[in-house]
């Protein structure tokens, strides 16, 4: 995956300025572009695009059903894409087995660390992989802690 010695971090594609959001926009994050990209090799990912939702697309939302979060398209059909996102997480880790960390987009039904279906599955499958949301990177101490964890993970898995 990464031909140089820098650790590799996967980043929600919208945070890198790619127009992959449901509305065709991005959520460019200057910390990632100006700082993280100089320290680590970055690869972009968008689970919603990966499962074929396209850009622009019908927004998706989290719905709690019987204590389980489901991801549903916000249209009259209300298609459930939860299983597609879960499967995409499995495939993502297989395809990117050399990852040393992930930066997720906060408050996303797919990538939010606390309830996002894709991010939750990634955490279940790789409980030691350093992960963080872009909003947490705004805290310098948390950012430095994440960098340290990524470097340690990289060193342990060389």
N, CA, C and O of each residue as an XYZ file, in Angstrom:
632
protein
N       0.827     -1.191      0.000
C       0.000      0.000      0.000
C       0.865      1.246      0.000
O       0.783      2.056     -0.923
N       1.689      1.410      1.017
C       2.530      2.600      1.165
C       3.958      2.199      0.853
O       4.534      1.352      1.537
N       4.530      2.802     -0.173
C       5.872      2.410     -0.595
C       6.974      3.133      0.166
O       8.144      2.773      0.036
N       6.625      4.149      0.960
C       7.652      4.813      1.751
C       7.520      4.398      3.214
O       6.680      3.567      3.558
N       8.347      4.976      4.061
C       8.369      4.547      5.453
C       7.382      5.309      6.337
O       7.286      5.031      7.533
N       6.654      6.258      5.769
C       5.671      6.994      6.561
C       4.495      6.091      6.925
O       4.057      5.281      6.108
N       3.985      6.227      8.148
C       2.751      5.514      8.489
C       1.607      5.988      7.593
O       1.586      7.136      7.147
N       0.670      5.099      7.340
C      -0.478      5.400      6.478
C      -1.728      5.590      7.322
O      -2.055      4.773      8.182
N      -2.417      6.691      7.050
C      -3.677      6.993      7.723
C      -4.761      7.133      6.662
O      -4.582      7.838      5.669
N      -5.886      6.455      6.880
C      -7.057      6.634      6.017
C      -7.853      7.811      6.567
O      -7.994      7.965      7.780
N      -8.371      8.640      5.662
C      -9.094      9.851      6.053
C     -10.411      9.916      5.287
O     -10.449      9.690      4.078
N     -11.483     10.226      6.000
C     -12.759     10.453      5.316
C     -12.523     11.441      4.185
O     -12.035     12.548      4.412
N     -12.862     11.049      2.990
C     -12.534     11.786      1.781
C     -12.994     13.240      1.795
O     -12.291     14.115      1.291
N     -14.154     13.502      2.361
C     -14.677     14.881      2.388
C     -13.760     15.809      3.173
O     -13.719     17.009      2.899
N     -13.019     15.270      4.151
C     -12.114     16.073      4.970
C     -10.875     16.515      4.196
O     -10.181     17.449      4.599
N     -10.608     15.841      3.092
C      -9.468     16.194      2.240
C      -9.875     17.158      1.128
O      -9.068     17.499      0.263
N     -11.127     17.590      1.161
C     -11.609     18.536      0.169
C     -12.278     17.898     -1.032
O     -12.646     18.594     -1.979
N     -12.440     16.591     -1.006
C     -13.114     15.906     -2.108
C     -14.625     16.088     -1.984
O     -15.190     15.927     -0.902
N     -15.261     16.418     -3.075
C     -16.706     16.694     -3.073
C     -17.489     15.395     -3.178
O     -18.014     15.052     -4.238
N     -17.559     14.676     -2.060
C     -18.208     13.369     -2.018
C     -19.425     13.329     -1.090
O     -20.058     12.283     -0.952
N     -19.753     14.439     -0.464
C     -20.892     14.455      0.461
C     -22.213     14.350     -0.296
O     -22.265     14.545     -1.510
N     -23.263     14.043      0.431
C     -24.584     13.858     -0.183
C     -25.003     15.062     -1.031
O     -25.701     14.900     -2.033
N     -24.581     16.272     -0.634
C     -24.966     17.493     -1.345
C     -23.927     17.926     -2.379
O     -24.014     19.026     -2.924
N     -22.954     17.072     -2.646
C     -21.921     17.387     -3.626
C     -20.837     18.314     -3.101
O     -20.024     18.814     -3.877
N     -20.815     18.545     -1.821
C     -19.843     19.437     -1.203
C     -18.757     18.641     -0.480
O     -18.726     17.412     -0.545
N     -17.878     19.349      0.202
C     -16.808     18.741      0.987
C     -16.806     19.371      2.372
O     -17.570     20.297      2.643
N     -15.952     18.870      3.238
C     -15.748     19.430      4.581
C     -14.240     19.538      4.833
O     -13.726     19.022      5.825
N     -13.545     20.217      3.917
C     -12.092     20.357      3.994
C     -11.657     20.728      5.404
O     -12.183     21.665      6.005
N     -10.692     19.982      5.920
C     -10.167     20.234      7.252
C      -8.719     20.695      7.118
O      -7.862     19.940      6.660
N      -8.453     21.925      7.516
C      -7.112     22.500      7.340
C      -6.053     21.811      8.182
O      -4.903     21.728      7.752
N      -6.389     21.321      9.349
C      -5.399     20.615     10.180
C      -4.901     19.381      9.437
O      -3.703     19.097      9.419
N      -5.828     18.651      8.827
C      -5.447     17.431      8.105
C      -4.614     17.782      6.878
O      -3.571     17.176      6.635
N      -5.070     18.749      6.114
C      -4.382     19.111      4.871
C      -3.034     19.776      5.144
O      -2.049     19.477      4.470
N      -2.985     20.674      6.127
C      -1.763     21.449      6.370
C      -0.762     20.773      7.304
O       0.436     21.045      7.212
N      -1.216     19.912      8.189
C      -0.310     19.314      9.175
C      -0.213     17.795      9.056
O       0.878     17.253      8.878
N      -1.333     17.118      9.153
C      -1.321     15.647      9.152
C      -0.711     15.108      7.861
O       0.037     14.131      7.884
N      -1.030     15.741      6.740
C      -0.541     15.259      5.445
C       0.980     15.366      5.309
O       1.579     14.688      4.474
N       1.597     16.210      6.124
C       3.061     16.354      6.076
C       3.760     15.312      6.953
O       4.954     15.058      6.793
N       3.020     14.721      7.866
C       3.580     13.738      8.786
C       3.317     12.294      8.369
O       4.094     11.395      8.689
N       2.213     12.083      7.652
C       1.772     10.728      7.336
C       1.341     10.626      5.877
O       0.994     11.619      5.237
N       1.373      9.412      5.381
C       0.827      9.120      4.054
C      -0.686      8.967      4.215
O      -1.140      8.151      5.018
N      -1.475      9.746      3.459
C      -2.925      9.726      3.601
C      -3.585      9.044      2.412
O      -3.170      9.211      1.265
N      -4.622      8.272      2.715
C      -5.473      7.717      1.668
C      -6.913      8.111      1.987
O      -7.339      8.084      3.142
N      -7.642      8.472      0.957
C      -9.028      8.916      1.126
C      -9.983      7.730      0.992
O      -9.732      6.784      0.245
N     -11.089      7.810      1.741
C     -12.138      6.810      1.603
C     -13.490      7.462      1.874
O     -13.585      8.421      2.639
N     -14.514      6.940      1.249
C     -15.897      7.372      1.505
C     -16.780      6.134      1.429
O     -17.084      5.657      0.335
N     -17.192      5.613      2.570
C     -18.002      4.393      2.543
C     -19.329      4.561      1.815
O     -19.824      3.609      1.211
N     -19.909      5.748      1.861
C     -21.187      5.968      1.192
C     -21.024      5.889     -0.321
O     -21.879      5.332     -1.010
N     -19.937      6.441     -0.838
C     -19.654      6.300     -2.272
C     -19.295      4.857     -2.602
O     -19.691      4.329     -3.641
N     -18.536      4.221     -1.702
C     -18.105      2.848     -1.945
C     -19.276      1.870     -2.068
O     -19.166      0.856     -2.757
N     -20.388      2.169     -1.409
C     -21.547      1.269     -1.519
C     -22.488      1.705     -2.640
O     -23.585      1.164     -2.781
N     -22.056      2.686     -3.437
C     -22.793      3.057     -4.624
C     -23.863      4.122     -4.450
O     -24.752      4.241     -5.293
N     -23.798      4.899     -3.374
C     -24.831      5.911     -3.171
C     -24.674      7.119     -4.083
O     -25.644      7.846     -4.301
N     -23.484      7.354     -4.621
C     -23.295      8.419     -5.600
C     -23.247      9.812     -5.003
O     -23.475     10.011     -3.810
N     -22.940     10.781     -5.876
C     -22.850     12.195     -5.492
C     -23.479     13.017     -6.605
O     -23.099     12.841     -7.763
N     -24.410     13.895     -6.315
C     -25.114     14.012     -5.037
C     -26.017     12.799     -4.824
O     -26.228     11.996     -5.733
N     -26.545     12.682     -3.604
C     -27.364     11.519     -3.267
C     -28.410     11.899     -2.229
O     -28.350     12.966     -1.617
N     -29.341     11.023     -2.054
C     -30.309     11.189     -0.976
C     -29.552     11.071      0.338
O     -28.782     10.126      0.509
N     -29.745     11.996      1.273
C     -29.074     11.870      2.565
C     -29.489     10.580      3.282
O     -30.561     10.028      3.035
N     -28.627     10.128      4.155
C     -28.940      8.981      5.001
C     -28.986      9.458      6.449
O     -28.407     10.488      6.794
N     -29.684      8.693      7.291
C     -29.776      9.054      8.699
C     -29.760      7.802      9.556
O     -30.123      6.713      9.113
N     -29.329      7.987     10.797
C     -29.351      6.906     11.767
C     -30.725      6.840     12.406
O     -31.282      7.856     12.821
N     -31.263      5.634     12.481
C     -32.527      5.380     13.148
C     -32.269      4.271     14.167
O     -31.685      3.241     13.830
N     -32.696      4.477     15.389
C     -32.520      3.440     16.403
C     -33.762      2.558     16.411
O     -34.871      3.032     16.659
N     -33.563      1.266     16.135
C     -34.649      0.290     16.117
C     -34.278     -0.854     17.048
O     -33.300     -1.564     16.813
N     -35.061     -1.028     18.105
C     -34.802     -2.111     19.066
C     -33.364     -2.089     19.587
O     -32.692     -3.120     19.621
N     -32.903     -0.915     19.988
C     -31.562     -0.710     20.544
C     -30.434     -0.944     19.549
O     -29.276     -1.079     19.945
N     -30.756     -0.992     18.279
C     -29.748     -1.155     17.230
C     -29.891      0.006     16.254
O     -30.997      0.350     15.837
N     -28.752      0.608     15.896
C     -28.776      1.699     14.928
C     -28.796      1.138     13.512
O     -28.028      0.239     13.170
N     -29.689      1.687     12.702
C     -29.791      1.350     11.291
C     -29.566      2.632     10.491
O     -29.872      3.726     10.966
N     -29.035      2.497      9.289
C     -28.819      3.643      8.413
C     -29.835      3.551      7.278
O     -29.855      2.592      6.506
N     -30.678      4.582      7.204
C     -31.801      4.592      6.278
C     -31.704      5.803      5.355
O     -31.374      6.903      5.798
N     -31.989      5.599      4.083
C     -32.060      6.732      3.158
C     -33.272      7.586      3.506
O     -34.350      7.074      3.808
N     -33.071      8.905      3.455
C     -34.139      9.843      3.811
C     -35.002     10.176      2.595
O     -35.016     11.312      2.121
N     -35.708      9.185      2.106
C     -36.671      9.399      1.027
C     -37.881      8.517      1.303
O     -37.918      7.821      2.317
N     -38.854      8.538      0.431
C     -40.085      7.802      0.744
C     -39.884      6.294      0.744
O     -40.650      5.571      1.382
N     -38.862      5.805      0.036
C     -38.584      4.368      0.055
C     -37.890      3.952      1.346
O     -38.099      2.846      1.844
N     -37.060      4.848      1.887
C     -36.367      4.567      3.141
C     -35.519      3.308      3.107
O     -35.546      2.505      4.039
N     -34.764      3.141      2.026
C     -33.923      1.943      1.892
C     -32.914      1.869      3.033
O     -32.283      2.869      3.376
N     -32.764      0.699      3.611
C     -31.820      0.441      4.692
C     -30.476      0.043      4.077
O     -30.390     -0.956      3.362
N     -29.424      0.826      4.355
C     -28.097      0.546      3.793
C     -27.107      0.079      4.867
O     -25.898      0.054      4.639
N     -27.630     -0.287      6.029
C     -26.780     -0.707      7.150
C     -25.882     -1.875      6.782
O     -24.673     -1.829      7.013
N     -26.460     -2.917      6.214
C     -25.674     -4.108      5.892
C     -24.623     -3.827      4.824
O     -23.535     -4.402      4.848
N     -24.954     -2.941      3.887
C     -23.971     -2.554      2.872
C     -22.776     -1.851      3.515
O     -21.630     -2.115      3.152
N     -23.042     -0.957      4.471
C     -21.955     -0.239      5.156
C     -21.122     -1.186      6.018
O     -19.902     -1.045      6.099
N     -21.769     -2.130      6.649
C     -21.046     -3.113      7.472
C     -20.134     -3.967      6.601
O     -18.977     -4.206      6.944
N     -20.658     -4.415      5.494
C     -19.853     -5.199      4.553
C     -18.699     -4.370      3.993
O     -17.588     -4.874      3.823
N     -18.971     -3.089      3.706
C     -17.922     -2.196      3.191
C     -16.787     -2.049      4.199
O     -15.623     -1.959      3.810
N     -17.115     -2.024      5.491
C     -16.077     -1.929      6.528
C     -15.177     -3.163      6.499
O     -13.955     -3.050      6.595
N     -15.778     -4.325      6.368
C     -14.989     -5.564      6.272
C     -14.047     -5.510      5.077
O     -12.859     -5.805      5.204
N     -14.576     -5.133      3.922
C     -13.778     -5.065      2.703
C     -12.688     -4.000      2.791
O     -11.574     -4.192      2.304
N     -13.025     -2.877      3.420
C     -12.063     -1.787      3.587
C     -10.833     -2.255      4.359
O      -9.704     -1.963      3.967
N     -11.051     -2.980      5.453
C      -9.915     -3.448      6.253
C      -9.091     -4.501      5.527
O      -7.872     -4.556      5.690
N      -9.740     -5.328      4.736
C      -9.007     -6.320      3.947
C      -8.139     -5.615      2.902
O      -6.961     -5.934      2.738
N      -8.737     -4.658      2.204
C      -8.039     -3.924      1.142
C      -6.912     -3.047      1.685
O      -5.905     -2.834      1.009
N      -7.084     -2.541      2.905
C      -6.119     -1.596      3.497
C      -5.493     -2.174      4.763
O      -5.492     -1.534      5.815
N      -4.975     -3.362      4.652
C      -4.457     -4.070      5.824
C      -3.241     -3.400      6.456
O      -2.911     -3.700      7.603
N      -2.573     -2.510      5.748
C      -1.384     -1.854      6.275
C      -1.644     -0.518      6.953
O      -0.707      0.238      7.211
N      -2.897     -0.218      7.243
C      -3.220      1.067      7.877
C      -2.611      1.195      9.267
O      -2.461      0.214      9.995
N      -2.264      2.438      9.617
C      -1.749      2.736     10.953
C      -2.659      3.672     11.728
O      -2.379      3.997     12.881
N      -3.751      4.110     11.103
C      -4.713      4.964     11.773
C      -5.809      5.396     10.824
O      -5.694      5.247      9.607
N      -6.887      5.939     11.403
C      -8.014      6.431     10.604
C      -8.521      7.724     11.225
O      -8.628      7.848     12.445
N      -8.829      8.685     10.357
C      -9.498      9.914     10.773
C     -10.883      9.902     10.146
O     -11.029      9.932      8.924
N     -11.901      9.859     11.007
C     -13.290      9.814     10.570
C     -13.944     11.188     10.646
O     -13.517     12.054     11.410
N     -14.990     11.372      9.836
C     -15.816     12.583      9.876
C     -16.829     12.438     11.008
O     -17.608     11.485     11.035
N     -16.815     13.377     11.929
C     -17.734     13.342     13.071
C     -19.177     13.553     12.622
O     -19.443     14.142     11.574
N     -20.081     13.066     13.428
C     -21.534     13.237     13.228
C     -22.054     12.665     11.919
O     -23.112     13.075     11.444
N     -21.346     11.751     11.347
C     -21.768     11.113     10.106
C     -22.460      9.793     10.434
O     -21.996      9.061     11.309
N     -23.570      9.471      9.744
C     -24.239      8.193      9.994
C     -23.399      6.987      9.583
O     -23.667      5.862     10.005
N     -22.397      7.227      8.767
C     -21.499      6.133      8.414
C     -20.170      6.233      9.161
O     -19.654      5.217      9.627
N     -19.607      7.435      9.285
C     -18.251      7.600      9.809
C     -18.154      8.151     11.226
O     -17.050      8.203     11.767
N     -19.219      8.553     11.837
C     -19.141      9.035     13.214
C     -18.678      7.928     14.145
O     -19.202      6.816     14.088
N     -17.718      8.208     14.992
C     -17.147      7.176     15.866
C     -18.175      6.598     16.839
O     -18.134      5.404     17.139
N     -19.077      7.410     17.324
C     -19.974      6.938     18.376
C     -21.155      6.116     17.873
O     -21.580      5.183     18.553
N     -21.690      6.435     16.710
C     -22.835      5.663     16.207
C     -22.749      5.327     14.730
O     -23.558      4.539     14.242
N     -21.804      5.892     14.003
C     -21.707      5.609     12.574
C     -21.476      4.129     12.330
O     -20.588      3.527     12.935
N     -22.257      3.552     11.464
C     -22.237      2.101     11.260
C     -20.901      1.608     10.711
O     -20.373      0.604     11.189
N     -20.355      2.291      9.727
C     -19.065      1.908      9.154
C     -17.963      2.024     10.212
O     -17.184      1.090     10.402
N     -17.898      3.165     10.897
C     -16.866      3.391     11.916
C     -16.992      2.408     13.076
O     -15.986      1.924     13.595
N     -18.202      2.120     13.474
C     -18.424      1.169     14.570
C     -17.902     -0.210     14.197
O     -17.250     -0.870     15.006
N     -18.185     -0.648     12.978
C     -17.711     -1.961     12.528
C     -16.185     -1.980     12.443
O     -15.561     -2.973     12.817
N     -15.582     -0.906     11.961
C     -14.113     -0.819     11.908
C     -13.542     -0.979     13.316
O     -12.573     -1.710     13.518
N     -14.143     -0.298     14.282
C     -13.662     -0.377     15.669
C     -13.803     -1.795     16.219
O     -12.924     -2.262     16.942
N     -14.877     -2.476     15.894
C     -15.081     -3.848     16.358
C     -14.045     -4.802     15.774
O     -13.581     -5.721     16.450
N     -13.692     -4.576     14.527
C     -12.776     -5.484     13.836
C     -11.304     -5.189     14.101
O     -10.459     -6.068     13.928
N     -10.986     -3.977     14.515
C      -9.572     -3.601     14.709
C      -9.445     -2.741     15.961
O      -9.196     -1.538     15.880
N      -9.615     -3.361     17.094
C      -9.724     -2.598     18.339
C      -8.457     -1.878     18.775
O      -8.520     -1.076     19.707
N      -7.314     -2.123     18.151
C      -6.094     -1.416     18.540
C      -5.668     -0.348     17.531
O      -4.757      0.435     17.801
N      -6.325     -0.315     16.374
C      -5.993      0.664     15.352
C      -6.350      2.061     15.860
O      -7.491      2.294     16.256
N      -5.392      2.996     15.855
C      -5.691      4.361     16.314
C      -6.729      5.033     15.411
O      -6.574      5.083     14.190
N      -7.778      5.542     16.033
C      -8.804      6.270     15.288
C      -9.130      7.559     16.023
O      -8.935      7.679     17.233
N      -9.634      8.520     15.255
C     -10.007      9.805     15.822
C     -10.979     10.477     14.858
O     -10.998     10.157     13.670
N     -11.765     11.387     15.354
C     -12.609     12.211     14.494
C     -11.911     13.541     14.267
O     -11.122     13.991     15.098
N     -12.204     14.163     13.141
C     -11.544     15.423     12.805
C     -11.786     16.494     13.852
O     -10.915     17.333     14.082
N     -12.921     16.486     14.478
C     -13.236     17.515     15.473
C     -12.310     17.407     16.690
O     -11.977     18.416     17.312
N     -11.903     16.194     17.020
C     -10.996     15.976     18.150
C      -9.585     16.452     17.828
O      -8.825     16.790     18.734
N      -9.227     16.481     16.542
C      -7.906     16.969     16.142
C      -7.708     18.446     16.475
O      -6.574     18.923     16.526
N      -8.796     19.168     16.700
C      -8.685     20.584     17.054
C      -8.018     20.783     18.410
O      -7.453     21.844     18.674
N      -8.080     19.772     19.266
C      -7.429     19.812     20.566
C      -5.972     19.368     20.371
O      -5.716     18.224     19.995
N      -5.039     20.256     20.621
C      -3.624     19.968     20.351
C      -3.131     18.743     21.122
O      -2.405     17.916     20.570
N      -3.521     18.622     22.385
C      -3.079     17.476     23.186
C      -3.622     16.168     22.608
O      -2.900     15.172     22.552
N      -4.874     16.162     22.181
C      -5.471     14.954     21.588
C      -4.824     14.637     20.245
O      -4.607     13.473     19.910
N      -4.520     15.677     19.484
C      -3.860     15.499     18.194
C      -2.493     14.861     18.395
O      -2.149     13.902     17.705
N      -1.711     15.385     19.334
C      -0.380     14.833     19.616
C      -0.471     13.391     20.118
O       0.362     12.556     19.766
N      -1.469     13.104     20.927
C      -1.677     11.740     21.427
C      -1.990     10.793     20.262
O      -1.490      9.669     20.211
N      -2.820     11.261     19.333
C      -3.142     10.451     18.152
C      -1.886     10.186     17.327
O      -1.635      9.052     16.919
N      -1.097     11.232     17.081
C       0.151     11.056     16.322
C       1.047     10.008     16.987
O       1.601      9.140     16.313
N       1.182     10.092     18.278
C       2.016      9.152     19.028
C       1.490      7.721     18.896
O       2.264      6.782     18.709
N       0.181      7.566     18.994
C      -0.417      6.235     18.861
C      -0.187      5.666     17.459
O       0.110      4.481     17.305
N      -0.327      6.519     16.439
C      -0.104      6.082     15.056
C       1.342      5.636     14.868
O       1.601      4.591     14.270
N       2.276      6.423     15.374
C       3.696      6.074     15.236
C       4.022      4.778     15.968
O       4.769      3.949     15.450
N       3.478      4.596     17.154
C       3.689      3.355     17.911
C       3.082      2.161     17.187
O       3.713      1.109     17.085
N       1.879      2.316     16.691
C       1.216      1.234     15.956
C       2.026      0.857     14.729
O       2.198     -0.324     14.425
N       2.524      1.870     14.023
C       3.344      1.637     12.838
C       4.610      0.861     13.200
O       4.966     -0.103     12.523
N       5.286      1.285     14.266
C       6.525      0.620     14.691
C       6.273     -0.838     15.094
O       7.082     -1.718     14.798
N       5.164     -1.081     15.760
C       4.830     -2.442     16.210
C       4.444     -3.363     15.062
O       4.575     -4.582     15.172
N       3.978     -2.796     13.976
C       3.455     -3.614     12.876
C       4.326     -3.578     11.623
O       3.856     -3.913     10.536
N       5.579     -3.179     11.761
C       6.519     -3.143     10.631
C       6.926     -4.543     10.253
O       7.712     -4.728      9.324
